[in-house]
Amino acid sequence: MAASLSHASYSATFTSLASKTSASPSPLSPPFITVPTFSPLNIKPLNSTFTPHMAHAITLTAHATSTPSSIPSETSTTNFHGLCYVVGDNIDTDQIIPAEYLTLVPSNPAEYEKLGSYALIGLPSSYATRFIEPNETKTKYSIVIGGANFGCGSSREHAPVALGAAGARAVVAESYARIFFRNSVATGEIYPLESEVRLCEECRTGDVLTIELEESRLINHTTSKEYKLKPIGDAGPVIEAGGIFAYARKTGMIPSQSK
């Protein structure tokens, strides 16, 4: 059909040109021209079993379900067990570590320990029980229970570092300020876990808790209650390795530091 239309269009165009030529004869024009005859094109319809190019030669592998030989399995079986310290909503970074202590350098072991001794020192006096006892550098509370928007405020990395330096292993909150969550993962200091209920209203400071990361479960041994946590996901192996750079070296993404 396409060939027939092309033939008709060609003939009509040529006839029009020929009529114009006869109206204004040119000495270079031949006395007559024979219009060539074209055979119709033989176009075969597409086969209904047509297979897209190369589709048969590609095998897709989902990286989320595979474990390349160069990257070891990072499934964590770590459990945390200890006393909890309970705070409320909107605990900001000034309460976690006030700005006056940001001159301490975490890479210096002595200053790292000193930084931990000031963790949560900015909490108001309404918190009768302090996170760290006077004249102590470590806390007896290895798990912090928070409300909504934990870690809001500035983007200082000192906040999760101070908690980790004090001896805390995890924070379990209803929700986080995104920058605090990212800093916790990047530094590898603490696990920022999210609860499905307001644990700050279910737990009391001094309750004995166990966190089972693999099962995403929190057990309050004091009240004999269990709670479901949201899975830590891909952030877990990064924290377990000691932070983003340690994880990158461990998995071969960047060269290991020379000893």
N, C-alpha and C positions, 0 to 999 in steps of 0.2 A: 504493500500500500504506500509505504514511504517512497519507494522508487517511482511509482506512478505519479505521485504528487510532484516529485522533483522533475519528472519528465514534462508534466503539464506546465509547471511554472517556467521551466526553461524555454518551452515552445512559445508561451505567451510573451515572455520577455523578448525573445528573439524576433517575434512577429512585430512587436511594437517598435523595436529598433530598425527593422527592415522597412517599415512604413515611413519612418522618419528619414531614412536614407533615400528612399525613392522620391520624397518631396524635395530634398535638397541633394541632388546627385553629386557625387564626388568623382573626379577623374580616377581616383585610386580604387573605387569600388568595383568589384567584379560584376559582370552582367547578370549572373545568377549564383545563388549559393544553395547547395543541397544540405538540408538539415540532417545531421547524423541521427541514426536510430540507436537508442540505448536499450539494452536488455534489462528488464526489471531485476532488482536485487533480490537474491534469495536469502531472506532473513529467517533463521530458525528461531522458534520460540525458546525461552529459557526452560531448561529442564526443571521440573518441580522438585527434583532431588538435589538441586544445586547446594554445594557445601561451601561456606565462606572460606576465603583463601587462608590457608595455614591453620584453620581452626582444628584440624585433625592432628596437627603436629605440636600443639602447645599443651603442656600439662601445668596447671596452676597449683601451687602449694601454699596454703595459708600459713603465714609465719606465726600466727598466734597459737597454732596447735602443733607446731614443729619445734624441735630443739636441735639447732645446728650443732655439729660436733665441736665447733670452735667456741660455743657458748654453753657452759655447764648449766645443768638444771638448778634453778634457784628457788625451788619450792621450800618455803620456810616451815619448820616445825617448832619454832620458838614459842615458848610460853612465858608469860610474865606473872609473877606472883608476889604480892606484897600489900602494904597499906595504901589507901588512896587518900588524896587531898582534894576536897570538893570546892569549886568556885562557881560563880554565877555566869550571867551573860555579859558579852562585850568586854571581856578581859583584854585590855590593849597592851601593846608592847611596852608602854611606859610603866605599867604595873608589873609586867614580867621582868623587865630590867630597865630601870630609869636611865635617862640619857647621861647622867653624870658618871656612869660606870662604863660608857662606851669607849673610853680611852684604853681600857684593858685589851690586850691583844690575845685572842684565843690560841694562836699558834705557839705562844710562850706557855710552857706547862704550868709555871707558877701563877701566871695571870689567868690562865684558863681555870684553875682551881679557885682562884679568888673571885672570878666572874660568877662561878656557880654558887658561891656563898651569898650572893646578892639576888638570887633568883626569887621572883615574886615578892621582893621587898617593897615594891610600890603598891601593894594591896592596901586598901583603907583599914583603919583601925577597927572597923566592924568585924574583921576576921581575927577573932580572939586567939585562935591557934595559928601560929606562924608556920610557914612552909619549912623554914630552917630555924632551928633553935639558936638562941644567942650563943656566940663564941664557937659555933659549929660551921663547917664548910660543906657538909653533905646533909641531905634531907633523909628522913626515914620513910618518906612517902615516894614510892617508886612509880606510882600511877596518879596522874592528875585527871580529875573529872571536871569537865567544863560544860557551859551552856551553849548558847548560840553565839556565832561570830567571834569565836576565840581567836586571839592574836591580831585583832584589828589595830589600826594606827599606822605607825611608820613601817618601812620595809626592812628594818635592821635585822641582819642575820644573827645578831647577838641574842635575840629572844629564844629561839630553840636551842642555841648553843649553851646559854645559861642554864636552862632546864636540864639539858643532858649533863653538863658539868656538875650540877648539883646531885645527880644520881637518879633522876627520873628516866624511866625507860619508854613511857608512852603517855600520850594525852588522849583521852576519849571525850569528845565533845559532840554536841548536837550539830554544829556546823563551824566552819573556819573562815577566817579571812584568807583569801586565796594566796596572798604573798607569804603568809606564815606557813601555810601548808607546803608551798613550794620550797621555802627555806628549810623546813624540817626534812624534806626528802633530800635536798641538795647537800645539806651538811651531814646527814645520816645520824643526827644526834638523838632524835626521838621518833617514835611512830605516831603520826597524827591519825588516829582512828576515829571514825564517825559512828555514832549510835543511832538506832532507829527510834529510840524513845529518849525523853529527857532524863538521863541518868543523874544529872545534878539534883533532881528532885527524888530520885530513888535511892541514892547512896548518901552516906554521911562520912565526914572526915574520920579516918581511923578504921573504916570497914576493911575487911580482908578480901582482896579480889584476886582472881586468876583470869588472865587474858589468854585465850587460845587462838593464835593467829590463823592457823590452818583451817580451823572450824569457824572462824569469825564469830567467836562467842566470848562473852564475859560472864563470869560466875562470881556472885557475891556470896561468900561463905558466911558472912555475918547474918545475912537475911535469908540465906538458902534460896536465892532467886537467880535465874539465868536470863541473859539478854542477848539478842542477836545484834551483831555489829555488821557494818557494811564492809565488804572485802577491801583490803588494802590494794589489791591488784598489782600492777606492774611496778608500783612504788616500793613494794616490799623488798624485792631483791636489791634495789638501790640502797635502801636504808641499811639492810643487813650487811652489805659490803662495806659500809662506812661513808656513804655519800656518792655523789655523782662521779667525781674523778676516780675514786677508788673502784667504783663499779666499772667505769670505762677501762681502767687498767686491767681489772680482773677478767673482763670479757675480750680483751685484745683490741678494743676500739682505739686506744692510744697506747704508746709504748710504756712499759713498766719503768719506774724510776730505777736508775742504776744504784746499786748498793755500794 
